[in-house]
Amino acid sequence: MNTKNKIDDLFKEAMAGYRIEPSFSLWRRIERRFFPPSKFSPSGLITSIFLLIIAGSMPWILIPANKYEDKEPNIPAENARRGYMIKPATLTQSLSDQTNTKQIAQVFSVEPVIYEASPASASSLTDAADTKDLYLASANDPADDPSILPLISAMNDQKTIREKKNTEPVDKYTPEWIHRMTSRKTGLMNTTVTSEDLPAHRENHITSTFSPYYERSYFKATEFSFGASFIPTVVFYDPNPSNQMLGGEAIVRIDMSGFRISSGIGYSRMQDIGSYRIDYKSYDSVGYFLDVVSFSVDPKNPDNIVLLLREEAIYDSVPHYTITEKNNSYSYIDIPVSLGYTFLNKGRISLTVQAGMKFSWLINKNEPVVDFSVSNGELIGIERQVPARAGTNWRFTAGLDMGYLLTDRLSLHLEPVFEQYISPVYVKQTGYKPRKPIVTGMKAGIFFKL
Amino acid sequence: MNSDEQIIAGCLEGKRKAFNLLFRKHAPVMLGVCMRYCKNRIDAEDVMQDGFIKVFTQISKFRKEGSFEGWIKRIMINAAIDNYQSNLKHAFHADVSELEEAISIGDDEDLENDIPDHLNIGKETLMQMIQALPDGYRVVFNLYAIENFSHKEIASILGISENTSKTQLLKARKALRKKIEETIRYQYINRVAI
């Protein structure tokens, strides 16, 4: 018979009926000891992989990349105007044997542009519209600009626009217009596998469809696994349109009593339209004068002198600039770290919420050389319009990992992901708004339990 | 299927739903029991997992002579003791029985002289005090003070001498008393500060 004691009574009374709710994973571990998942079928694996690839690619398919027309100019919104630009594409020259005059054939293309409306450019456009020889951009809607309308119509009909002139072509481009770059960013991810372990001293052997490894490791509280994920994502540069990004990760993961720690290394690659301003000067026609080729006395009226005139163009060196684009690409090494909690683990299915941080390090950039190819033009300088990419980035990441156990060791994972940039994607540049975009996508991966 | 009889019948037929009902009905209380015998929740869940495996595999052996909950609780305690003894194999332990004569513990009666009759200490705090005890103290204290085993029974279960059981119980009480005093002092300081 135990002797009564105050301390004993205190604890005995407090512990009577003491209840604690067990974790979600505990029942699953016990349940799967007695009711193991059905045997794995290859058709299920093939179907699962197919569905994961389809689902993982949906953002890539459904959300288109930037189109030229949709790009936001890197100019104040109140000064942004839409217009059309006629670009000389090819230039051919031939010499006429009969007239001994030079024939110039110019082929044009017409593109919609966004440009900055400024007093200088507005007057320039007005002058351009009134000048026959200048085939430049129009600041107006084509319907309001008769000089450009035929060209727009021809372009819509997919016809080649040609114009023959007897004088040297004026190689002028549209007035000031700038369009912004597009950019593509990466996303990374991790996924999870959970599994069970067997009791060290089992009394009754329950037949399992799983492997001996599964039986041995059935009740382990801590599980290590590794895997790889494919991550197509979309970057939203609010208020600008979205861009696509593609990446992959190799992840190591520890699951312990429902909690998960994961980290690894990833690689991501994105395309980004680089915008450059090319300043140059060219020797252009600025007017003409009438040159007297010869004169003679009118035989019928000797008081009159007949002049034989010829139009002669006047040339001068005129400064111009144009904007050109290059398709740049950037590669990053990503290091994600995340914590998670598995709140559902039933049969082959598991759901885990995850959140963490991702560090990105720019390891390679491919920015093609900007070429200058304006005839009769002399290059003054090339200026980069889009800020350079930052060397490093930090992102907050969150996701809901949906796991499907294929075998005792192998599992497929699908995870909708959300990321928020904490640091700007571009280096600081005066007049350019820092971008801290959000990223959404779908991570698809496969994991193997050690 | 909510009564223990129906659940047992379902388990004997191998019905998954019956297994689940049994677990949901008894797991919270049993985890409370297992927590008392373990250092933390993770260990307690491992012990309870082993315990429920035994419950499900040996349910046919339940004679219905006592309460079903009592039977499950006994299995959980056995699982906890198995876990304790299993851990002993992997750790260095001094032979307490050889040392017990040299240790001055003091009079057991002295341990409770200063304990007030009514204490305002939460159950979670008391649970943490038990969990903070060394493994041997914790098991003996649980078996003696809460499960009402005698020192002779404890000695038999744990494979130790009765004196060792008594010594560990006294040390456990002393450690708990110290923690209770610290808690009371902390509460008093907080009250004065407010």
Interface residues (C-beta under 8 A of the other chain):
Chain A: M1 N2 T3 N5 K6 I7 D8 L10 F11 K12 A14 M15 G17 Y18 R19 I20 E21 P22 S23 L26 W27 R29 I30 E31 R33 F34 F35 P199 A200 H201 R202 E203 N204 F219 A221 M256 S257
Chain B: R16 F19 N20 F23 R24 A27 P28 V29 L31 G32 V33 M35 R36 R41 I42 E45 D46 M48 Q49 D50 F52 I53 K54 F56 T57 Q58 D82 S86 D108 L111 E112 I115 L119 I121 K123 L126 M127 I130 F141 Y144 A145 I146 N148 S150 R173 L176 R177 I180
